[in-house]
């Protein structure tokens, strides 16, 4: 299984599409066998779900995400866990312990502005 976590300065980013990077975890038999951090490839409608699918991601963890992006991830068969907060290492420990719980999205439309290139109308459309 491969997990991606929206990452901003060692913590879970509140908006998956506007974060500077993603922490990727390869998990085999409950053990993390590889951990890498990759730069955000750029935020445009549907590109990040496609990018994650191409990289074999099965689960996307973020603080928040718009409904359209959630639908794109669903189309690629990628599960989404929202409402995550805190340090990446703490989230990883919860994954290992099996105690990570999802919650409500922490962002609202346009809430990701400032973490990347905003759309012409100033809103995030994912």
ABEGO torsion letter per residue (X at the ends): XBBBBBBBGGBBBABAAABABBBBBBBBGGBBABBBBBBBAEBBBGAAAAAAAAAGBABBBBABBBAAAAAAAAAAGBBBBBGBBEBAAAAAAAAAAGABBBBBBABBBGAABGAEBBBAAGBBAX
